[in-house]
Amino acid sequence: MLVFAALQWNDIDAPIWISIYLVTALLALITYKQICLTCSVAWALVTTLLASYMLIGVAPGIVSFLESNTYTEIFFAMSDDKPYIEQTREALGLLIILFYSAGILIHTCKKQKHNNTE
């Protein structure tokens, strides 16, 4: 996630995306170091909700991308007349965060439940 954050420096809305990826990296650190299981659940919930909310904002771009039938454009340079390329790329990053955070949330809740039964 730190690499993803670093790659955002050239983006117009870099502070937003760097923050999102850094929060997710912090979630990974808290979970890996087992600093606080409750904190892990809270951070995972926050990043999951944040990614879900942000996905709603880029949804029109995803629809435009799918309707364009030019799926290889996602690998090429962006242009002003095709904003759906950037929105689709952002959506893919958000999906990575969403699945990652949801996985940590599920894992941490199971671990916390297991610890409470002992």
N, C-alpha and C positions, 0 to 999 in steps of 0.2 A: 504494500500500500504506500510505503514511502516513495518508491519509484514512481508510482502513479501520481503522487503529489508533486514530485519534482518535474514531471513532464507537463504540468499545467502552467508553468511560468509564462509561456508565450500566449496563453489564452486571454481573451478579452475579459472574461469573468474569472480570472485566476484566483482571487481571494476566496470565492465561494467554493471552487473545486478543490483547492489546496486544503481548505478547512474540512471539507467532507472526507477527503482521503486521510488527513491527519487524525481526525476523530476515529476513523476506522482502524488506523494503525495503533492508536492508543487503546482501543478495545482489544486488539490482538495482544498488546503488551500486558494489560491487566489480566487477561484470561490466561496467557502463557505463564506469567509469574504467579498466578493464583493469589493475587494481592487481596482480592475481595470478591467472593462469588456474587454477592448482591450487587456490587458495582458492575461486574461483568454483565449481569442480567440487565441492569439499568442502561449501560452503554449500548448493549446489543439492541435493546428495545428502541433507544433513541436513534441509532443509525438505521435500523430497519424502517422505522417510521419516516425518517428524513429521506431515505432513498425512495420509499414509496411515494411520498409527497412530491419529490422532484420528478419522478417518473410521470406523474400526471401532467406536469408542465411541458414535458418533451413529447408527450403522446401524439400530438398533431404531426410532429416531424416524423415520427415513426410510421404513421399512417401514410404520409406523403412519400416516404422512402419506399414502402411496400407497393404503393400504387405506381411508382415510377418504372418498375420492372427493369431497373438498371442497378442491380445489386453490387456490381463491381465498383461503382462510384465511391463506395465507402472507403476504399483503399487509396483514393486519389485526392488531390488537393480540393479544398473547399472553394466555393464560389458564392458570390452574393445572391445569385439567382437560384441557388439550391441550398437553402438553410437546413433542409432536412438531413443533409450529410452530417453536419455538426450535431444536430439534435439526436440523430441515431447513434453517433459515437458516444455522446453523453449518456444516452439510455443504456448502452452496453456496459459502460463503467458503473452506472447505478445498479444494473442487474448483478454485476459481480459483487458489489457492496451488499446488496439486498440478500443474495444467497449466502454470502459469507457471514453476515450478521445474524441471519436467521439460523444458520447452522450453529454458530456459537451460542445463540440464545437457547436452542434446543439442547445442546450438549451441556451447557452450564446448568440449566434447570434440572436435567436428569441427574447431574452430579450432585447438585444441592439436595435433591430429593433423596438420593442414595445416602448422602452424609447425614441427613436428618433421621433416617431409619436405623442408623447404627447406634 
